[in-house]
């Protein structure tokens, strides 16, 4: 989608939700029924749209991660904490922390923002 290149450095970016959904619709669902599209990358920053179907099979990530829920409701499990989520909610998970979405029905959609060094930002 929008990426920097030597000819076009990324000094700013805009990705509409409709454009992100179109990119997601063009992605083939993998074996675990996890649907995501990488929409933007700049340095350590990576922005994706994620839409799990029926279950979320994530494993801990090497970078810090933020979610902004677009649609769907359910429970977000992070380490030993469980919190409800709804559209508009912001969720943060440090690198290496086990987490997943549960009880969201058939599907949900969220922005995913990865950033920082492997192992996460220092505290």
Backbone as XML, in Angstrom:
<?xml version="1.0"?>
<chain id="A" units="angstrom">
  <residue number="1" name="UNK">
    <atom name="N" x="0.843" y="-1.159" z="0.000"/>
    <atom name="CA" x="0.000" y="0.000" z="0.000"/>
    <atom name="C" x="0.898" y="1.235" z="0.000"/>
  </residue>
  <residue number="2" name="UNK">
    <atom name="N" x="1.017" y="1.982" z="1.060"/>
    <atom name="CA" x="1.884" y="3.157" z="1.096"/>
    <atom name="C" x="3.196" y="2.766" z="1.740"/>
  </residue>
  <residue number="3" name="UNK">
    <atom name="N" x="4.276" y="2.867" z="1.000"/>
    <atom name="CA" x="5.586" y="2.548" z="1.539"/>
    <atom name="C" x="6.570" y="3.596" z="1.074"/>
  </residue>
  <residue number="4" name="UNK">
    <atom name="N" x="7.601" y="3.817" z="1.901"/>
    <atom name="CA" x="8.626" y="4.746" z="1.470"/>
    <atom name="C" x="9.540" y="4.064" z="0.470"/>
  </residue>
  <residue number="5" name="UNK">
    <atom name="N" x="10.158" y="4.859" z="-0.370"/>
    <atom name="CA" x="11.144" y="4.369" z="-1.314"/>
    <atom name="C" x="12.154" y="5.488" z="-1.507"/>
  </residue>
  <residue number="6" name="UNK">
    <atom name="N" x="13.316" y="5.201" z="-2.116"/>
    <atom name="CA" x="14.281" y="6.275" z="-2.355"/>
    <atom name="C" x="13.678" y="7.417" z="-3.176"/>
  </residue>
  <residue number="7" name="UNK">
    <atom name="N" x="12.719" y="7.087" z="-4.058"/>
    <atom name="CA" x="12.102" y="8.111" z="-4.875"/>
    <atom name="C" x="10.993" y="8.863" z="-4.128"/>
  </residue>
  <residue number="8" name="UNK">
    <atom name="N" x="10.433" y="8.245" z="-3.107"/>
    <atom name="CA" x="9.309" y="8.853" z="-2.393"/>
    <atom name="C" x="9.441" y="8.586" z="-0.899"/>
  </residue>
  <residue number="9" name="UNK">
    <atom name="N" x="10.209" y="9.396" z="-0.185"/>
    <atom name="CA" x="10.328" y="9.171" z="1.251"/>
    <atom name="C" x="8.989" y="9.424" z="1.948"/>
  </residue>
  <residue number="10" name="UNK">
    <atom name="N" x="8.699" y="8.625" z="2.947"/>
    <atom name="CA" x="7.425" y="8.724" z="3.665"/>
    <atom name="C" x="7.530" y="9.772" z="4.770"/>
  </residue>
  <residue number="11" name="UNK">
    <atom name="N" x="7.121" y="10.973" z="4.463"/>
    <atom name="CA" x="7.121" y="12.035" z="5.465"/>
    <atom name="C" x="5.752" y="12.158" z="6.119"/>
  </residue>
  <residue number="12" name="UNK">
    <atom name="N" x="4.740" y="11.674" z="5.449"/>
    <atom name="CA" x="3.398" y="11.617" z="6.011"/>
    <atom name="C" x="2.620" y="10.565" z="5.226"/>
  </residue>
  <residue number="13" name="UNK">
    <atom name="N" x="1.558" y="10.092" z="5.800"/>
    <atom name="CA" x="0.773" y="9.050" z="5.140"/>
    <atom name="C" x="-0.680" y="9.173" z="5.542"/>
  </residue>
  <residue number="14" name="UNK">
    <atom name="N" x="-1.553" y="8.743" z="4.655"/>
    <atom name="CA" x="-2.980" y="8.668" z="4.946"/>
    <atom name="C" x="-3.490" y="7.366" z="4.359"/>
  </residue>
  <residue number="15" name="UNK">
    <atom name="N" x="-4.135" y="6.573" z="5.191"/>
    <atom name="CA" x="-4.756" y="5.329" z="4.731"/>
    <atom name="C" x="-6.192" y="5.355" z="5.219"/>
  </residue>
  <residue number="16" name="UNK">
    <atom name="N" x="-7.120" y="5.478" z="4.310"/>
    <atom name="CA" x="-8.535" y="5.481" z="4.706"/>
    <atom name="C" x="-8.950" y="4.065" z="5.091"/>
  </residue>
  <residue number="17" name="UNK">
    <atom name="N" x="-9.976" y="3.977" z="5.923"/>
    <atom name="CA" x="-10.482" y="2.665" z="6.310"/>
    <atom name="C" x="-11.020" y="1.927" z="5.081"/>
  </residue>
  <residue number="18" name="UNK">
    <atom name="N" x="-11.668" y="2.633" z="4.163"/>
    <atom name="CA" x="-12.186" y="1.951" z="2.974"/>
    <atom name="C" x="-11.046" y="1.386" z="2.124"/>
  </residue>
  <residue number="19" name="UNK">
    <atom name="N" x="-9.952" y="2.110" z="2.011"/>
    <atom name="CA" x="-8.786" y="1.613" z="1.266"/>
    <atom name="C" x="-8.155" y="0.415" z="1.981"/>
  </residue>
  <residue number="20" name="UNK">
    <atom name="N" x="-8.091" y="0.488" z="3.299"/>
    <atom name="CA" x="-7.539" y="-0.620" z="4.077"/>
    <atom name="C" x="-8.413" y="-1.864" z="3.940"/>
  </residue>
  <residue number="21" name="UNK">
    <atom name="N" x="-9.730" y="-1.685" z="4.003"/>
    <atom name="CA" x="-10.638" y="-2.825" z="3.843"/>
    <atom name="C" x="-10.510" y="-3.439" z="2.440"/>
  </residue>
  <residue number="22" name="UNK">
    <atom name="N" x="-10.321" y="-2.605" z="1.431"/>
    <atom name="CA" x="-10.135" y="-3.120" z="0.070"/>
    <atom name="C" x="-8.870" y="-3.974" z="0.006"/>
  </residue>
  <residue number="23" name="UNK">
    <atom name="N" x="-7.783" y="-3.486" z="0.595"/>
    <atom name="CA" x="-6.532" y="-4.262" z="0.610"/>
    <atom name="C" x="-6.739" y="-5.581" z="1.342"/>
  </residue>
  <residue number="24" name="UNK">
    <atom name="N" x="-7.476" y="-5.545" z="2.450"/>
    <atom name="CA" x="-7.743" y="-6.758" z="3.223"/>
    <atom name="C" x="-8.593" y="-7.742" z="2.415"/>
  </residue>
  <residue number="25" name="UNK">
    <atom name="N" x="-9.541" y="-7.229" z="1.649"/>
    <atom name="CA" x="-10.410" y="-8.111" z="0.855"/>
    <atom name="C" x="-9.631" y="-8.859" z="-0.227"/>
  </residue>
  <residue number="26" name="UNK">
    <atom name="N" x="-8.470" y="-8.341" z="-0.602"/>
    <atom name="CA" x="-7.654" y="-8.972" z="-1.633"/>
    <atom name="C" x="-6.680" y="-10.005" z="-1.081"/>
  </residue>
  <residue number="27" name="UNK">
    <atom name="N" x="-6.671" y="-10.165" z="0.244"/>
    <atom name="CA" x="-5.762" y="-11.108" z="0.899"/>
    <atom name="C" x="-6.426" y="-12.472" z="0.991"/>
  </residue>
  <residue number="28" name="UNK">
    <atom name="N" x="-5.679" y="-13.508" z="0.685"/>
    <atom name="CA" x="-6.163" y="-14.869" z="0.846"/>
    <atom name="C" x="-5.989" y="-15.269" z="2.309"/>
  </residue>
  <residue number="29" name="UNK">
    <atom name="N" x="-7.027" y="-15.830" z="2.897"/>
    <atom name="CA" x="-6.971" y="-16.261" z="4.295"/>
    <atom name="C" x="-6.029" y="-17.447" z="4.411"/>
  </residue>
  <residue number="30" name="UNK">
    <atom name="N" x="-5.126" y="-17.408" z="5.415"/>
    <atom name="CA" x="-4.194" y="-18.523" z="5.576"/>
    <atom name="C" x="-4.861" y="-19.708" z="6.268"/>
  </residue>
  <residue number="31" name="UNK">
    <atom name="N" x="-4.118" y="-20.747" z="6.504"/>
    <atom name="CA" x="-4.665" y="-21.978" z="7.069"/>
    <atom name="C" x="-5.325" y="-21.772" z="8.423"/>
  </residue>
  <residue number="32" name="UNK">
    <atom name="N" x="-4.829" y="-20.842" z="9.226"/>
    <atom name="CA" x="-5.384" y="-20.604" z="10.563"/>
    <atom name="C" x="-6.527" y="-19.593" z="10.522"/>
  </residue>
  <residue number="33" name="UNK">
    <atom name="N" x="-7.000" y="-19.223" z="9.324"/>
    <atom name="CA" x="-8.100" y="-18.276" z="9.151"/>
    <atom name="C" x="-7.780" y="-16.910" z="9.747"/>
  </residue>
  <residue number="34" name="UNK">
    <atom name="N" x="-6.532" y="-16.511" z="9.663"/>
    <atom name="CA" x="-6.117" y="-15.194" z="10.127"/>
    <atom name="C" x="-5.943" y="-14.307" z="8.919"/>
  </residue>
  <residue number="35" name="UNK">
    <atom name="N" x="-6.694" y="-13.237" z="8.847"/>
    <atom name="CA" x="-6.648" y="-12.372" z="7.688"/>
    <atom name="C" x="-6.047" y="-11.028" z="8.100"/>
  </residue>
  <residue number="36" name="UNK">
    <atom name="N" x="-4.926" y="-10.650" z="7.476"/>
    <atom name="CA" x="-4.346" y="-9.344" z="7.758"/>
    <atom name="C" x="-3.692" y="-8.796" z="6.498"/>
  </residue>
  <residue number="37" name="UNK">
    <atom name="N" x="-3.621" y="-7.478" z="6.441"/>
    <atom name="CA" x="-2.960" y="-6.811" z="5.321"/>
    <atom name="C" x="-2.000" y="-5.782" z="5.890"/>
  </residue>
  <residue number="38" name="UNK">
    <atom name="N" x="-0.758" y="-5.817" z="5.427"/>
    <atom name="CA" x="0.214" y="-4.799" z="5.800"/>
    <atom name="C" x="-0.036" y="-3.597" z="4.896"/>
  </residue>
  <residue number="39" name="UNK">
    <atom name="N" x="-0.270" y="-2.442" z="5.520"/>
    <atom name="CA" x="-0.685" y="-1.252" z="4.780"/>
    <atom name="C" x="0.387" y="-0.182" z="4.687"/>
  </residue>
  <residue number="40" name="UNK">
    <atom name="N" x="1.302" y="-0.158" z="5.668"/>
    <atom name="CA" x="2.288" y="0.923" z="5.704"/>
    <atom name="C" x="3.490" y="0.482" z="6.524"/>
  </residue>
  <residue number="41" name="UNK">
    <atom name="N" x="4.684" y="0.841" z="6.052"/>
    <atom name="CA" x="5.912" y="0.582" z="6.807"/>
    <atom name="C" x="6.818" y="1.797" z="6.704"/>
  </residue>
  <residue number="42" name="UNK">
    <atom name="N" x="7.433" y="2.130" z="7.823"/>
    <atom name="CA" x="8.382" y="3.244" z="7.879"/>
    <atom name="C" x="9.312" y="2.989" z="9.060"/>
  </residue>
  <residue number="43" name="UNK">
    <atom name="N" x="10.589" y="2.744" z="8.788"/>
    <atom name="CA" x="11.511" y="2.402" z="9.876"/>
    <atom name="C" x="11.001" y="1.160" z="10.595"/>
  </residue>
  <residue number="44" name="UNK">
    <atom name="N" x="10.866" y="1.246" z="11.923"/>
    <atom name="CA" x="10.378" y="0.101" z="12.695"/>
    <atom name="C" x="8.855" y="0.036" z="12.753"/>
  </residue>
  <residue number="45" name="UNK">
    <atom name="N" x="8.180" y="1.057" z="12.236"/>
    <atom name="CA" x="6.713" y="1.126" z="12.282"/>
    <atom name="C" x="6.105" y="0.271" z="11.180"/>
  </residue>
  <residue number="46" name="UNK">
    <atom name="N" x="5.112" y="-0.530" z="11.547"/>
    <atom name="CA" x="4.344" y="-1.299" z="10.572"/>
    <atom name="C" x="2.876" y="-1.200" z="10.963"/>
  </residue>
  <residue number="47" name="UNK">
    <atom name="N" x="2.020" y="-0.842" z="9.992"/>
    <atom name="CA" x="0.580" y="-0.715" z="10.225"/>
    <atom name="C" x="-0.132" y="-1.780" z="9.409"/>
  </residue>
  <residue number="48" name="UNK">
    <atom name="N" x="-1.027" y="-2.500" z="10.078"/>
    <atom name="CA" x="-1.787" y="-3.560" z="9.424"/>
    <atom name="C" x="-3.271" y="-3.409" z="9.755"/>
  </residue>
  <residue number="49" name="UNK">
    <atom name="N" x="-4.098" y="-4.063" z="8.959"/>
    <atom name="CA" x="-5.492" y="-4.272" z="9.296"/>
    <atom name="C" x="-5.624" y="-5.772" z="9.535"/>
  </residue>
  <residue number="50" name="UNK">
    <atom name="N" x="-6.251" y="-6.152" z="10.641"/>
    <atom name="CA" x="-6.326" y="-7.559" z="11.046"/>
    <atom name="C" x="-7.785" y="-7.931" z="11.258"/>
  </residue>
  <residue number="51" name="UNK">
    <atom name="N" x="-8.172" y="-9.076" z="10.719"/>
    <atom name="CA" x="-9.551" y="-9.557" z="10.828"/>
    <atom name="C" x="-9.560" y="-11.063" z="11.046"/>
  </residue>
  <residue number="52" name="UNK">
    <atom name="N" x="-9.441" y="-11.494" z="12.307"/>
    <atom name="CA" x="-9.511" y="-12.940" z="12.551"/>
    <atom name="C" x="-10.937" y="-13.448" z="12.306"/>
  </residue>
  <residue number="53" name="UNK">
    <atom name="N" x="-11.038" y="-14.679" z="11.889"/>
    <atom name="CA" x="-12.333" y="-15.319" z="11.654"/>
    <atom name="C" x="-12.540" y="-16.430" z="12.673"/>
  </residue>
  <residue number="54" name="UNK">
    <atom name="N" x="-13.520" y="-16.278" z="13.525"/>
    <atom name="CA" x="-13.948" y="-17.261" z="14.526"/>
    <atom name="C" x="-12.966" y="-17.457" z="15.672"/>
  </residue>
  <residue number="55" name="UNK">
    <atom name="N" x="-11.660" y="-17.424" z="15.427"/>
    <atom name="CA" x="-10.667" y="-17.618" z="16.496"/>
    <atom name="C" x="-9.413" y="-16.819" z="16.161"/>
  </residue>
  <residue number="56" name="UNK">
    <atom name="N" x="-8.669" y="-16.472" z="17.197"/>
    <atom name="CA" x="-7.428" y="-15.706" z="17.044"/>
    <atom name="C" x="-6.276" y="-16.593" z="17.512"/>
  </residue>
  <residue number="57" name="UNK">
    <atom name="N" x="-5.376" y="-16.914" z="16.605"/>
    <atom name="CA" x="-4.275" y="-17.827" z="16.908"/>
    <atom name="C" x="-2.928" y="-17.121" z="17.000"/>
  </residue>
  <residue number="58" name="UNK">
    <atom name="N" x="-2.923" y="-15.872" z="17.431"/>
    <atom name="CA" x="-1.668" y="-15.121" z="17.515"/>
    <atom name="C" x="-0.686" y="-15.765" z="18.487"/>
  </residue>
  <residue number="59" name="UNK">
    <atom name="N" x="0.567" y="-15.516" z="18.221"/>
    <atom name="CA" x="1.636" y="-15.844" z="19.162"/>
    <atom name="C" x="2.316" y="-14.523" z="19.532"/>
  </residue>
  <residue number="60" name="UNK">
    <atom name="N" x="3.064" y="-14.478" z="20.627"/>
    <atom name="CA" x="3.719" y="-13.223" z="21.020"/>
    <atom name="C" x="4.600" y="-12.670" z="19.900"/>
  </residue>
  <residue number="61" name="UNK">
    <atom name="N" x="4.639" y="-11.350" z="19.814"/>
    <atom name="CA" x="5.392" y="-10.674" z="18.767"/>
    <atom name="C" x="6.704" y="-10.134" z="19.303"/>
  </residue>
  <residue number="62" name="UNK">
    <atom name="N" x="7.639" y="-9.856" z="18.409"/>
    <atom name="CA" x="8.971" y="-9.370" z="18.790"/>
    <atom name="C" x="8.997" y="-7.865" z="19.041"/>
  </residue>
  <residue number="63" name="UNK">
    <atom name="N" x="7.963" y="-7.156" z="18.598"/>
    <atom name="CA" x="7.891" y="-5.705" z="18.790"/>
    <atom name="C" x="6.706" y="-5.355" z="19.678"/>
  </residue>
  <residue number="64" name="UNK">
    <atom name="N" x="6.743" y="-4.152" z="20.260"/>
    <atom name="CA" x="5.573" y="-3.633" z="20.950"/>
    <atom name="C" x="4.453" y="-3.489" z="19.923"/>
  </residue>
  <residue number="65" name="UNK">
    <atom name="N" x="3.212" y="-3.554" z="20.422"/>
    <atom name="CA" x="2.069" y="-3.597" z="19.506"/>
    <atom name="C" x="0.883" y="-2.849" z="20.108"/>
  </residue>
  <residue number="66" name="UNK">
    <atom name="N" x="0.217" y="-2.082" z="19.261"/>
    <atom name="CA" x="-1.002" y="-1.390" z="19.677"/>
    <atom name="C" x="-2.125" y="-1.782" z="18.730"/>
  </residue>
  <residue number="67" name="UNK">
    <atom name="N" x="-3.319" y="-1.869" z="19.274"/>
    <atom name="CA" x="-4.520" y="-2.149" z="18.487"/>
    <atom name="C" x="-5.497" y="-0.998" z="18.679"/>
  </residue>
  <residue number="68" name="UNK">
    <atom name="N" x="-6.214" y="-0.654" z="17.614"/>
    <atom name="CA" x="-7.351" y="0.257" z="17.708"/>
    <atom name="C" x="-8.509" y="-0.488" z="17.053"/>
  </residue>
  <residue number="69" name="UNK">
    <atom name="N" x="-9.508" y="-0.831" z="17.859"/>
    <atom name="CA" x="-10.617" y="-1.672" z="17.400"/>
    <atom name="C" x="-11.511" y="-0.879" z="16.450"/>
  </residue>
  <residue number="70" name="UNK">
    <atom name="N" x="-11.808" y="-1.467" z="15.304"/>
    <atom name="CA" x="-12.690" y="-0.845" z="14.316"/>
    <atom name="C" x="-14.114" y="-1.346" z="14.496"/>
  </residue>
  <residue number="71" name="UNK">
    <atom name="N" x="-14.278" y="-2.672" z="14.474"/>
    <atom name="CA" x="-15.603" y="-3.231" z="14.720"/>
    <atom name="C" x="-15.491" y="-4.574" z="15.412"/>
  </residue>
  <residue number="72" name="UNK">
    <atom name="N" x="-16.569" y="-4.919" z="16.100"/>
    <atom name="CA" x="-16.606" y="-6.143" z="16.878"/>
    <atom name="C" x="-16.429" y="-5.861" z="18.356"/>
  </residue>
  <residue number="73" name="UNK">
    <atom name="N" x="-16.914" y="-6.786" z="19.154"/>
    <atom name="CA" x="-16.758" y="-6.727" z="20.607"/>
    <atom name="C" x="-16.315" y="-8.096" z="21.079"/>
  </residue>
  <residue number="74" name="UNK">
    <atom name="N" x="-15.718" y="-8.144" z="22.242"/>
    <atom name="CA" x="-15.283" y="-9.418" z="22.788"/>
    <atom name="C" x="-14.377" y="-9.202" z="23.974"/>
  </residue>
  <residue number="75" name="UNK">
    <atom name="N" x="-13.488" y="-10.150" z="24.187"/>
    <atom name="CA" x="-12.544" y="-10.113" z="25.304"/>
    <atom name="C" x="-11.130" y="-10.153" z="24.731"/>
  </residue>
  <residue number="76" name="UNK">
    <atom name="N" x="-10.251" y="-9.318" z="25.282"/>
    <atom name="CA" x="-8.851" y="-9.337" z="24.895"/>
    <atom name="C" x="-8.073" y="-9.904" z="26.066"/>
  </residue>
  <residue number="77" name="UNK">
    <atom name="N" x="-7.367" y="-10.999" z="25.816"/>
    <atom name="CA" x="-6.546" y="-11.636" z="26.835"/>
    <atom name="C" x="-5.104" y="-11.213" z="26.614"/>
  </residue>
  <residue number="78" name="UNK">
    <atom name="N" x="-4.489" y="-10.648" z="27.659"/>
    <atom name="CA" x="-3.083" y="-10.258" z="27.578"/>
    <atom name="C" x="-2.423" y="-10.677" z="28.869"/>
  </residue>
  <residue number="79" name="UNK">
    <atom name="N" x="-1.425" y="-11.577" z="28.734"/>
    <atom name="CA" x="-0.796" y="-12.212" z="29.899"/>
    <atom name="C" x="-1.907" y="-12.844" z="30.722"/>
  </residue>
  <residue number="80" name="UNK">
    <atom name="N" x="-2.065" y="-12.476" z="31.993"/>
    <atom name="CA" x="-3.118" y="-13.067" z="32.831"/>
    <atom name="C" x="-4.293" y="-12.113" z="33.030"/>
  </residue>
  <residue number="81" name="UNK">
    <atom name="N" x="-4.393" y="-11.078" z="32.211"/>
    <atom name="CA" x="-5.477" y="-10.106" z="32.306"/>
    <atom name="C" x="-6.462" y="-10.304" z="31.154"/>
  </residue>
  <residue number="82" name="UNK">
    <atom name="N" x="-7.740" y="-10.093" z="31.448"/>
    <atom name="CA" x="-8.802" y="-10.172" z="30.438"/>
    <atom name="C" x="-9.596" y="-8.874" z="30.497"/>
  </residue>
  <residue number="83" name="UNK">
    <atom name="N" x="-9.730" y="-8.210" z="29.346"/>
    <atom name="CA" x="-10.481" y="-6.952" z="29.309"/>
    <atom name="C" x="-11.472" y="-6.988" z="28.143"/>
  </residue>
  <residue number="84" name="UNK">
    <atom name="N" x="-12.660" y="-6.409" z="28.345"/>
    <atom name="CA" x="-13.598" y="-6.326" z="27.224"/>
    <atom name="C" x="-13.114" y="-5.276" z="26.225"/>
  </residue>
  <residue number="85" name="UNK">
    <atom name="N" x="-13.444" y="-5.470" z="24.947"/>
    <atom name="CA" x="-13.119" y="-4.463" z="23.938"/>
    <atom name="C" x="-14.347" y="-4.187" z="23.078"/>
  </residue>
  <residue number="86" name="UNK">
    <atom name="N" x="-14.346" y="-2.970" z="22.496"/>
    <atom name="CA" x="-15.433" y="-2.517" z="21.631"/>
    <atom name="C" x="-14.847" y="-1.532" z="20.623"/>
  </residue>
  <residue number="87" name="UNK">
    <atom name="N" x="-15.604" y="-1.179" z="19.586"/>
    <atom name="CA" x="-15.096" y="-0.235" z="18.593"/>
    <atom name="C" x="-14.591" y="1.055" z="19.231"/>
  </residue>
  <residue number="88" name="UNK">
    <atom name="N" x="-13.431" y="1.502" z="18.752"/>
    <atom name="CA" x="-12.811" y="2.719" z="19.252"/>
    <atom name="C" x="-11.814" y="2.494" z="20.368"/>
  </residue>
  <residue number="89" name="UNK">
    <atom name="N" x="-11.791" y="1.301" z="20.961"/>
    <atom name="CA" x="-10.872" y="1.024" z="22.071"/>
    <atom name="C" x="-9.428" y="0.914" z="21.580"/>
  </residue>
  <residue number="90" name="UNK">
    <atom name="N" x="-8.516" y="1.316" z="22.451"/>
    <atom name="CA" x="-7.082" y="1.205" z="22.224"/>
    <atom name="C" x="-6.533" y="0.148" z="23.171"/>
  </residue>
  <residue number="91" name="UNK">
    <atom name="N" x="-5.717" y="-0.760" z="22.652"/>
    <atom name="CA" x="-5.095" y="-1.815" z="23.452"/>
    <atom name="C" x="-3.600" y="-1.814" z="23.172"/>
  </residue>
  <residue number="92" name="UNK">
    <atom name="N" x="-2.790" y="-2.013" z="24.196"/>
    <atom name="CA" x="-1.335" y="-2.077" z="24.035"/>
    <atom name="C" x="-0.824" y="-3.377" z="24.621"/>
  </residue>
  <residue number="93" name="UNK">
    <atom name="N" x="0.128" y="-3.998" z="23.910"/>
    <atom name="CA" x="0.785" y="-5.216" z="24.383"/>
    <atom name="C" x="2.284" y="-5.059" z="24.146"/>
  </residue>
  <residue number="94" name="UNK">
    <atom name="N" x="3.064" y="-5.222" z="25.204"/>
    <atom name="CA" x="4.517" y="-5.148" z="25.068"/>
    <atom name="C" x="5.032" y="-6.369" z="24.310"/>
  </residue>
  <residue number="95" name="UNK">
    <atom name="N" x="6.170" y="-6.207" z="23.680"/>
    <atom name="CA" x="6.796" y="-7.302" z="22.934"/>
    <atom name="C" x="6.940" y="-8.535" z="23.820"/>
  </residue>
  <residue number="96" name="UNK">
    <atom name="N" x="6.642" y="-9.696" z="23.248"/>
    <atom name="CA" x="6.828" y="-10.961" z="23.952"/>
    <atom name="C" x="5.694" y="-11.381" z="24.870"/>
  </residue>
  <residue number="97" name="UNK">
    <atom name="N" x="4.680" y="-10.529" z="25.073"/>
    <atom name="CA" x="3.579" y="-10.863" z="25.982"/>
    <atom name="C" x="2.520" y="-11.670" z="25.226"/>
  </residue>
  <residue number="98" name="UNK">
    <atom name="N" x="2.135" y="-12.845" z="25.747"/>
    <atom name="CA" x="1.072" y="-13.627" z="25.099"/>
    <atom name="C" x="-0.242" y="-12.839" z="25.115"/>
  </residue>
  <residue number="99" name="UNK">
    <atom name="N" x="-0.966" y="-12.878" z="23.996"/>
    <atom name="CA" x="-2.239" y="-12.161" z="23.905"/>
    <atom name="C" x="-3.075" y="-12.728" z="22.768"/>
  </residue>
  <residue number="100" name="UNK">
    <atom name="N" x="-4.395" y="-12.491" z="22.858"/>
    <atom name="CA" x="-5.302" y="-12.902" z="21.787"/>
    <atom name="C" x="-6.689" y="-12.322" z="22.041"/>
  </residue>
  <residue number="101" name="UNK">
    <atom name="N" x="-7.470" y="-12.270" z="20.965"/>
    <atom name="CA" x="-8.860" y="-11.840" z="21.045"/>
    <atom name="C" x="-9.731" y="-13.079" z="21.196"/>
  </residue>
  <residue number="102" name="UNK">
    <atom name="N" x="-10.732" y="-13.014" z="22.066"/>
    <atom name="CA" x="-11.659" y="-14.132" z="22.253"/>
    <atom name="C" x="-13.087" y="-13.594" z="22.306"/>
  </residue>
  <residue number="103" name="UNK">
    <atom name="N" x="-14.047" y="-14.481" z="22.187"/>
    <atom name="CA" x="-15.473" y="-14.181" z="22.317"/>
    <atom name="C" x="-15.921" y="-13.038" z="21.405"/>
  </residue>
  <residue number="104" name="UNK">
    <atom name="N" x="-15.394" y="-12.995" z="20.178"/>
    <atom name="CA" x="-15.770" y="-11.927" z="19.255"/>
    <atom name="C" x="-16.736" y="-12.393" z="18.170"/>
  </residue>
  <residue number="105" name="UNK">
    <atom name="N" x="-17.258" y="-13.587" z="18.279"/>
    <atom name="CA" x="-18.220" y="-14.084" z="17.303"/>
    <atom name="C" x="-17.544" y="-14.530" z="16.016"/>
  </residue>
  <residue number="106" name="UNK">
    <atom name="N" x="-18.161" y="-14.222" z="14.894"/>
    <atom name="CA" x="-17.643" y="-14.666" z="13.598"/>
    <atom name="C" x="-16.402" y="-13.890" z="13.175"/>
  </residue>
  <residue number="107" name="UNK">
    <atom name="N" x="-16.352" y="-12.586" z="13.454"/>
    <atom name="CA" x="-15.186" y="-11.801" z="13.061"/>
    <atom name="C" x="-15.163" y="-10.470" z="13.788"/>
  </residue>
  <residue number="108" name="UNK">
    <atom name="N" x="-14.034" y="-9.801" z="13.686"/>
    <atom name="CA" x="-13.829" y="-8.454" z="14.211"/>
    <atom name="C" x="-12.737" y="-7.840" z="13.345"/>
  </residue>
  <residue number="109" name="UNK">
    <atom name="N" x="-12.582" y="-6.523" z="13.426"/>
    <atom name="CA" x="-11.549" y="-5.856" z="12.639"/>
    <atom name="C" x="-10.828" y="-4.846" z="13.515"/>
  </residue>
  <residue number="110" name="UNK">
    <atom name="N" x="-9.505" y="-4.788" z="13.378"/>
    <atom name="CA" x="-8.717" y="-3.852" z="14.170"/>
    <atom name="C" x="-7.512" y="-3.346" z="13.376"/>
  </residue>
  <residue number="111" name="UNK">
    <atom name="N" x="-7.138" y="-2.083" z="13.621"/>
    <atom name="CA" x="-5.842" y="-1.597" z="13.176"/>
    <atom name="C" x="-4.800" y="-2.242" z="14.075"/>
  </residue>
  <residue number="112" name="UNK">
    <atom name="N" x="-3.661" y="-2.594" z="13.537"/>
    <atom name="CA" x="-2.544" y="-3.135" z="14.315"/>
    <atom name="C" x="-1.329" y="-2.266" z="14.016"/>
  </residue>
  <residue number="113" name="UNK">
    <atom name="N" x="-0.659" y="-1.826" z="15.059"/>
    <atom name="CA" x="0.509" y="-0.969" z="14.900"/>
    <atom name="C" x="1.677" y="-1.604" z="15.645"/>
  </residue>
  <residue number="114" name="UNK">
    <atom name="N" x="2.654" y="-2.064" z="14.898"/>
    <atom name="CA" x="3.908" y="-2.584" z="15.475"/>
    <atom name="C" x="4.937" y="-1.475" z="15.406"/>
  </residue>
  <residue number="115" name="UNK">
    <atom name="N" x="5.777" y="-1.389" z="16.433"/>
    <atom name="CA" x="6.844" y="-0.377" z="16.401"/>
    <atom name="C" x="7.941" y="-0.720" z="17.376"/>
  </residue>
  <residue number="116" name="UNK">
    <atom name="N" x="9.072" y="-0.064" z="17.207"/>
    <atom name="CA" x="10.188" y="-0.203" z="18.139"/>
    <atom name="C" x="11.091" y="-1.354" z="17.803"/>
  </residue>
  <residue number="117" name="UNK">
    <atom name="N" x="12.128" y="-1.507" z="18.628"/>
    <atom name="CA" x="13.129" y="-2.542" z="18.373"/>
    <atom name="C" x="12.625" y="-3.928" z="18.759"/>
  </residue>
  <residue number="118" name="UNK">
    <atom name="N" x="13.295" y="-4.959" z="18.237"/>
    <atom name="CA" x="13.024" y="-6.321" z="18.687"/>
    <atom name="C" x="13.179" y="-6.365" z="20.205"/>
  </residue>
  <residue number="119" name="UNK">
    <atom name="N" x="12.233" y="-6.997" z="20.877"/>
    <atom name="CA" x="12.264" y="-7.060" z="22.333"/>
    <atom name="C" x="11.500" y="-5.931" z="22.988"/>
  </residue>
  <residue number="120" name="UNK">
    <atom name="N" x="11.083" y="-4.935" z="22.225"/>
    <atom name="CA" x="10.263" y="-3.843" z="22.751"/>
    <atom name="C" x="11.079" y="-2.660" z="23.221"/>
  </residue>
  <residue number="121" name="UNK">
    <atom name="N" x="10.359" y="-1.561" z="23.449"/>
    <atom name="CA" x="10.958" y="-0.326" z="23.975"/>
    <atom name="C" x="11.412" y="-0.553" z="25.408"/>
  </residue>
  <residue number="122" name="UNK">
    <atom name="N" x="12.500" y="0.074" z="25.812"/>
    <atom name="CA" x="12.894" y="-0.024" z="27.228"/>
    <atom name="C" x="11.839" y="0.663" z="28.104"/>
  </residue>
  <residue number="123" name="UNK">
    <atom name="N" x="11.674" y="0.156" z="29.316"/>
    <atom name="CA" x="10.678" y="0.754" z="30.213"/>
    <atom name="C" x="11.254" y="1.890" z="31.014"/>
  </residue>
</chain>
